[in-house]
Structures are given as C-alpha cells and as structure tokens.
Amino acid sequence: MSSRDRILGRVRRALADVPPDDTPYEQAVPRDYRQQHGERTAARTVELLAENLADYRAVVHRTDAAGLPALIARLLDDRGAASVVVPPGLDEGWLTATEVTRVADRAESTARELDRVDSVVTGCAVAVAETGTIVLDGSPDQGRRRITLVPDHHVCVVRVPGQVVSSVPQALARLDPARPLTWISGPSATSDIELDRVEGVHGPRTLEVVLVAEEADGTPAARTG
C-alpha cells in the first residue's frame, strides 16, 4: 500500500459518518461539544485572558478610552520608538498624545523598509481567554499581516469585555475563514535549536497588549472624576 492510499484511507474513515448527499458538512455532522470550560462572568473571562497573556510573556496594560492615547505614547516612548506603522483604519485618537513619526501601511512597502520601523500599533478581531491568544483578521484597524510580523515591537489594543471570548470555538464563530487570520499567543518565540528559547524569530520580540475597558453598551469607557 502506498502512502497515498494510506492517506486516502484515513480520509474515508474520517468521513464515514457523513451522509452521501449534498448536505454541508457542518450540518450533516453534529458538533455538540462544549463551547467553553466552565462558566465565567465577563470580568473573570477578561482576568483569565490577562493571566494567560502574561504567562506567554506578553506585557499587559489596562486603561479606559480617555487614558489610551497617553498610555500608547508612554509605551512608544519607553521603547525609544522613533517610528510606528499605522494601519489605515486605526482610530486617529489613539496616537494624538505622541509625536512619533507615523509610517503608513502601504502595499509597496518592502520587508527591509518595515524592518527599519520601531513599532506597530493595531486593534484586534478577537481575543481568546483560555489560550491567551490575540487574533488579527486584516481589518482596517489591523492592516496587512506583515506589519505585525516584521517590526520588533507590537502594541495591540483589545476592547474588553466586548472583544474577549472564553474559547477557540467561540472565537471561530466570530471570524470569517476567508480573511487572513493571524493567531498570536505572546511574542514570537521558538525552542527548535537545543531547546533554547529564542524570541523574535517569526515576529515581534515584544508584544504589549492594552485592555481598554468598555461601557455596558460596548463603547469604550471614558474616565470620570
């Protein structure tokens, strides 16, 4: 038996319970598994996200809408950033407190050009609490995938609790599989060589996640008093 035959045999066994008609797979095969592990309040889900992000060596910050521009300015200043990539749909108010040179997300930008940029600031599509994962889908506030892979410092803004889900199945329900999805669990790292952890191989060495509190209606909360 050839390798091809073995692979096709496994595919046939995996599809043995699918009816031989045109019923879409997601309708033909029930998926009644649990959507999350246990029950949590929205606040506890956000706390779990923060814990798992930190466990993956991401740096977690918390603020509200009023404090967001100053926080982003401080993070860029602490990094010593002289330039920052800005997706076309990023909220202009996020960068009002910084004078760092802005670099547009352009299709013609080369990897070498992006490598000279110090930081990138983006939004996100969804964040998964149980895995400490941030998902980008190329929306206007996130830009092209490469702008979050080449610069060495990524500041990612997550609206909480609105953009936070407990589990991967819940995240998938919110995402469009036709979009370019990037799943980020902490800064880029590998231990392929002699089990020594090396960061920055496949993306930024520093990931800073800003959790921005929302009001009950989903709009970013403003600081009062």
N, C-alpha and C positions, 0 to 999 in steps of 0.2 A: 504494500500500500504506500502510495506516495504522500509527501507532506500535504500536497493539495487535497488529496482525498480525505486525509485526517481532518483538515480544517473544515472542509465542506460537511463532513460527517458531524462535527461538533455544531455547526450552524443548524443543520437539520434537526438535531436533538434539541437544541435550544428553542426552535420554532415548532416543536411537536404539538404544543397546546394551542397554536394559532389556527383558527378556522380557515379552510381553503377557499376563501372568498375575498371580496374586496374591502372587507371591514378594516378600517385603520387599526394598526397595532395597538395604539393607546386605548382604543375602545374594545378591542377583542380580548385583551388580556387585562384583567382587573389588577389594579395596583393599590391594594388596601393596607399597605404598610404604614407604620406610624410616621407622621409628618414632623415630629419633634420628640425629644426625650424628656418626658415630664412636663409639668405645667409651670409656667413662669409669668410673672407680671411683666409689663413692658419695661419697667425700671430694672428689674432683675435681669432681663434679657440684655439690656444695654450694659449692665455691670459685667455680665459674662463675656460680652464682646470685648470690653476693655481689658479684662483679665487675660483672655486668650491672645489678644493683640500684643500685650506686654510680654506674654510667655514666648511669643515668636520674635521678640526683640524689636518690635515697633515701639516708637515713643508716642504715648497717648496724652493728648491735651483736651481740656474741656473749657467751653465758653458758651456765650449766647451770641445772638446776631450783632448786638452793639459792640461786643468785645472782640469779634472775629477779625476785623481789619488790623487792630493793634497787635493781636496775637500773631497773625501771619507776618506782619512787619518784624516782630521780635524774632520769630523763628528764622526768617531770612537773614536778619542782622546777626544773630548768634552763629549762623552758618558762615558768615562772611560772604554771602552771595552778592555778586555784582550784576548778575543777570538771572532772569527767570522766564521759563517758557510759559506762555499763557494760551490756553485753548480758546477758540473763537467765541464760545458761548459762556465763558466764565463770568460770574457776576462781577461787574466792574467795581462794585463797592468793596469787594474783598481786598483789593490792593490799594485802596485810597490812602492808607497810612504809610506806604513805603515808596521810596523813590528809586528802587532797584530798576535797572534797565529791563524793559519788557521785550521778549522775543516772541514773535507771532508763530503759531503752529502752521507752517507752510508745507505744502506737498513737495516742493522742490528742495527743502532742507535736507542736507546730507547727514549721515551719521557723524562725520567729522565735525560738522558745524554744531550739531546738538551736543557733542562731547565737550565743547567749549562753554556750554551753558551750565551755570552752577546749580540751578534748582528748577523744579516744575511744581506748579500748584494746580490741582484738579478737584473736581467733585467726584462722585461715585454713583454707580447704579444701585447697588445694594450691598449690605454688609451682613455676614453670617456669624452669629454669636457663638455657636457650638464649635466652630472651626477657626475663629479669629481671622476670617477671610474677607477681603475687600474685593468687590467685583466691578470692573470697568467695562462699559459696552460701546465706547466710542462716541457717546453722545456729545453735543456741542460743549458741555462744561467739562469734558474729559479729554477731548481731542484724539488725535491719532495714537495708536498703540505705542509707536516708537518714542514719543516724547516722554513716556513714563518708564522706558527701558534704558535709555542712553544717559540722561543726566544723573548725577550721583546722589541727588537729594530730592525726595518726593514728599510734598505736603499734600495730603488727601483729606478733604472735608467731607464729613458724614453727618447728615441731619438725623438727630435722634429725638424720639424713637422711630420716626417715620420710615427711614431707610434701613432699619435693622430688622432682621428676621432671625428666628431661632436656628433653622436648619438649612442644609443644602436643598432638600426638596422644596421648601418654601421659597428659597431664592430662585430656583429654576422656574417656578410658576410665574415669577415676575419678569423673567428675562426673555428676550427674543433670540432664539437659537440662530437666526440668520445674521445677527450682528457679531462683530469681532469681540469676543469676550476675553478679558484678561482677569485671571483669578490670582490675587496677591495675598499670601499669608506671611507677613513680615518682610523684612528686607531680603533682597536676593542673596542666596547662600547655597553652598554645596559642600559636601564632605566626601566627594568622589575620590580624592587623592589621599591615601593613607589615613582616611577618616579625620583629617584636619579640616575644621570648618573654615571656609574662605567666603567672605561676603563681597558682593558686588560683581559676581561673575556673569549673571544673566540680567542684571538690572541694578537699580539704586542700592547703595550700601546703607543708606539711611532712609527709613520710612517714618514719617511723622503723621499721625492720624489725629485730626481735630474733630471732636464730637461736639456738634453745635446743637444746643437744646432748642426744641420747637415748642410752640404753643399747642394746645389741645386740637386746634383745627389744622395743624400741620405747617403753619407758617413759623419761620424762625422766631424764637422768643427774644424780646428786647429787654435789656437790663433796666430795672426801675430803681428809683431811690438814689 
